[in-house]
Each structure stands twice: as structure tokens, then as C-alpha cells.
Amino acid sequence: MKVKFKMIVIAILFLMPVHVFASNQDNADYEKQMIDEIEIEKEKERENILKQLEEQDAVEMLDVYEEIIYPEIEDSIRTKYAIKYGVKYIKPYSQSYIAPKGGVVSYLNTVNGYESTEAIVTYLDKPKTIDFVFEWTSFSMGDIVKATLGYLPRTGGVSSFLFNLESISKGMSITNINNCGRHAKIINTYSRIDGTTASVVTGWCNRYNIIIPQNASDVNYTEFK
């Protein structure tokens, strides 16, 4: 009996490092796969943003848009892998909202010297995306912002800038929105430093999460009902 017990103990001790190694290897493989996917999606999005900004002579605002969009890409993919592999994911950002039907958020942000850049980000669920992006109904982004926030934000830039979908759509990727289940987000920005205004349309793959950049201040948010 003692011999059998010793043999069992030896077998367990012999096999344990193999299981630990396999587990560590699995974690390393999943981490690499996840990071690769994040970088691929960021690069795709960068091309989409850059194309739209080039058409508006606003390429210098690229960093501003990356600061807004990249955290949502990373959060979406990390959440997906956490669910798939049953691992814990601690979200690194401090302020976010859940908006099942979309919403509008405005804030001031600081990115690479563009201090106090105004941003208005409108998140559209599938029905609103179809109405606004695919069927081009007549209301403007200014109408949406005023109806949901109750006012147009503080200064000239974004507050007087009505989103012109027809001109922006030449540079946008409808495929990107389709890949996000026909959920869209529209980002309008205004730099208080040099008055540069820009707008970008892209997919809302991180639905129904709205993430506020770490450097944002004076945040206003209204959820669509």
C-alpha cells in the first residue's frame, strides 16, 4: 500500500511541471494572439482615420483621434479574449458609460500639445446608424447634439460645426461600420490652439461601451433612450 502511495506521489510530482508549463505556454500564446489582433485593428483604424483627415486638411489631428479611438479598440479585443479564455481583465480607464441605444459625450482633452481640444463623440446603435449613415436622413449632427445634450458646447469650433456626412463619407469605410454590426460613432473635434476642426466616422465595435480618455475634463454625457 505504501509503495503504491509513493508511486502515485512521484507520478503527480513528475506531471505537475508539465501541466504548469502547458498552462504558461497557453497563456503566452493567447497573450501574443491578442496583442497581434489589437495592433492589426489599430493599424486598420489608423488608415481609415488618416484618409478622412487628409480630405479635411487636418492630418495634424491624427494623434487626437488615436487617443479617442484606440482605447476602445483595445478594450473590445481584451474583453473578447477574457471571455473566451476565462481570464480576469481589469479595465485601465477610470470613466466610462454603458449606452445600449447610443449617446453623445463631449469633453476637453489634451493630446501632444493640442491642449483643450474640444471633442463631441456621437455613438449610434444599429437603427440610428441605418437612418443616418446608410439612408442619409436630413437631420444634422448639430441637431442630434442639441437635442441630447440640451445645448451646443461652449465655443465656436465644434459648437458651430454641422457635420457634413456626404463630404466625409468619401473617406470613410462603410466596411468598418458593417464589421461592427452596423453600429457607428461620429467624432467631431476643434483645437482651441489653432482653430482646426475635423470629423471622423467609424464603426462602434466596442458597443455598448463609451470610454472617456484619461486626460479628458469637463465631461458631459447624455444617453439615447
C-alpha positions in Angstrom: 0.0 0.0 0.0 2.8 2.4 1.0 4.6 1.5 -2.3 1.6 2.4 -4.3 1.1 5.6 -2.5 4.7 6.6 -3.1 4.4 5.8 -6.8 1.3 8.0 -7.0 3.0 10.9 -5.3 6.0 10.5 -7.6 3.7 10.5 -10.7 2.0 13.6 -9.5 5.2 15.5 -8.9 6.6 14.3 -12.3 3.5 15.5 -14.1 3.0 18.9 -12.3 5.7 20.8 -14.2 4.3 19.6 -17.5 0.9 21.0 -16.6 2.3 24.2 -15.3 4.5 24.6 -18.4 1.5 23.9 -20.7 -0.7 26.4 -18.8 2.0 29.1 -19.0 2.5 28.3 -22.7 -1.2 28.6 -23.3 -1.3 32.0 -21.6 1.7 33.2 -23.6 0.1 32.1 -26.8 -3.2 33.7 -26.1 -1.5 37.0 -25.0 0.5 37.1 -28.2 -2.5 36.4 -30.3 -4.5 39.1 -28.5 -1.7 41.7 -28.8 -1.3 40.9 -32.5 -5.0 41.4 -33.1 -5.0 44.7 -31.3 -2.1 46.0 -33.4 -3.7 44.9 -36.6 -7.1 46.5 -35.8 -5.3 49.7 -34.7 -3.4 49.9 -38.0 -6.6 49.4 -40.0 -8.3 52.1 -38.0 -5.3 54.4 -38.4 -5.6 54.1 -42.2 -9.4 54.9 -42.0 -8.8 57.9 -39.8 -5.9 59.3 -41.8 -7.8 59.0 -45.1 -10.7 61.1 -43.7 -8.4 63.7 -42.1 -6.4 64.1 -45.3 -9.6 65.1 -47.1 -10.1 67.8 -44.5 -6.5 69.1 -44.4 -6.4 68.1 -40.7 -3.8 65.4 -40.6 -2.2 67.1 -37.6 -5.2 66.0 -35.6 -4.4 62.3 -36.0 -3.0 61.9 -32.5 -6.2 63.3 -31.1 -8.3 60.7 -32.9 -6.0 57.9 -32.0 -6.3 58.9 -28.3 -10.1 58.7 -28.6 -10.4 55.6 -30.7 -7.5 53.2 -29.7 -8.6 52.6 -26.1 -12.0 51.4 -27.3 -10.3 49.0 -29.8 -8.1 47.6 -27.1 -10.9 47.3 -24.6 -13.1 45.5 -27.1 -10.5 42.9 -28.0 -9.2 42.4 -24.4 -12.8 41.8 -23.3 -13.4 39.3 -26.0 -10.3 37.3 -25.1 -11.1 37.5 -21.4 -14.4 35.9 -22.0 -13.0 33.3 -24.4 -10.2 32.2 -22.2 -11.8 32.8 -18.8 -9.2 35.2 -17.6 -9.6 38.3 -15.5 -9.4 41.7 -17.3 -9.1 44.8 -15.2 -10.1 47.8 -17.2 -7.4 50.5 -17.1 -9.7 53.6 -17.6 -11.4 55.4 -14.8 -14.5 56.8 -16.6 -16.9 55.1 -19.0 -20.6 54.7 -19.7 -22.9 51.9 -21.0 -25.2 53.1 -23.7 -27.4 50.3 -25.2 -29.0 52.7 -27.6 -26.1 55.0 -28.1 -25.5 58.5 -26.8 -23.4 61.7 -27.0 -20.4 62.7 -25.0 -18.5 65.9 -25.1 -15.2 66.8 -23.3 -12.0 68.8 -23.4 -8.9 66.7 -24.0 -5.1 67.2 -24.0 -3.0 65.3 -26.5 0.6 66.1 -27.6 0.3 69.8 -27.2 -3.2 70.1 -28.5 -4.4 71.5 -25.2 -8.1 72.0 -24.7 -9.1 70.2 -27.8 -12.9 70.0 -27.8 -14.5 66.7 -28.8 -18.0 65.6 -29.4 -18.5 61.9 -29.9 -21.8 60.6 -31.0 -22.5 56.8 -30.7 -25.2 55.3 -32.8 -26.9 52.0 -32.4 -27.9 49.9 -35.5 -31.3 51.6 -36.2 -29.8 55.1 -35.9 -26.8 54.1 -38.0 -29.0 52.9 -40.7 -31.1 56.1 -40.6 -28.2 58.5 -40.5 -25.3 56.8 -42.2 -26.9 54.4 -44.8 -30.1 56.3 -45.7 -28.7 59.8 -45.2 -31.8 61.3 -43.5 -32.0 65.1 -43.3 -31.1 65.9 -39.6 -27.6 67.1 -38.8 -25.1 66.3 -36.1 -25.8 69.7 -34.6 -29.5 68.7 -34.3 -28.5 65.4 -32.5 -26.1 67.1 -30.1 -28.5 69.9 -29.2 -31.4 67.5 -28.7 -29.5 65.2 -26.4 -27.1 67.4 -24.5 -29.7 70.2 -24.4 -27.2 72.7 -25.7 -24.3 73.1 -28.2 -20.9 73.1 -26.4 -19.1 76.1 -25.3 -17.1 77.8 -28.1 -17.2 78.4 -31.8 -15.3 75.4 -33.2 -17.3 72.2 -32.7 -20.4 74.1 -31.5 -21.0 75.8 -34.8 -19.7 72.9 -36.9 -22.5 70.9 -38.6 -21.4 67.5 -39.6 -21.5 67.1 -43.4 -21.9 63.4 -44.0 -21.8 63.5 -47.8 -18.3 65.1 -47.9 -16.9 63.0 -45.1 -18.3 59.7 -46.4 -15.9 59.8 -49.4 -13.1 58.9 -47.0 -14.9 56.6 -44.6 -15.1 52.9 -44.6 -18.6 51.5 -44.7 -17.0 48.1 -44.3 -15.7 49.2 -40.9 -19.2 50.1 -39.7 -20.6 46.9 -41.2 -18.0 44.9 -39.3 -19.1 46.5 -36.1 -22.7 45.2 -36.6 -23.8 48.5 -38.2 -23.0 50.5 -35.1 -21.3 53.8 -35.8 -19.6 56.6 -34.0 -19.0 60.1 -35.3 -16.2 62.2 -33.8 -16.1 66.0 -34.1 -13.1 67.9 -32.8 -11.9 71.5 -32.5 -8.5 72.7 -31.5 -8.6 75.8 -29.3 -4.9 76.4 -30.2 -5.2 76.9 -34.0 -8.9 76.5 -34.7 -8.5 73.3 -36.6 -11.8 71.4 -37.0 -12.2 67.8 -38.1 -14.7 64.9 -38.2 -14.3 61.2 -38.5 -16.9 58.4 -39.0 -16.0 54.9 -37.9 -17.5 51.7 -36.5 -18.5 51.3 -32.9 -17.2 47.8 -32.3 -16.9 48.3 -28.5 -20.6 48.6 -28.2 -22.2 49.5 -25.9 -19.3 50.9 -24.0 -18.2 54.6 -24.2 -14.7 55.2 -22.8 -13.5 58.7 -21.8 -9.8 59.4 -22.4 -7.7 59.7 -19.3 -6.8 63.3 -19.9 -10.4 64.5 -20.5 -12.1 67.1 -18.4 -15.4 68.9 -18.4 -17.2 65.8 -19.4 -20.9 65.9 -20.4 -22.8 62.8 -21.4 -26.4 62.0 -22.5 -27.7 58.5 -23.3 -30.1 57.9 -26.1 -33.4 56.5 -24.9 
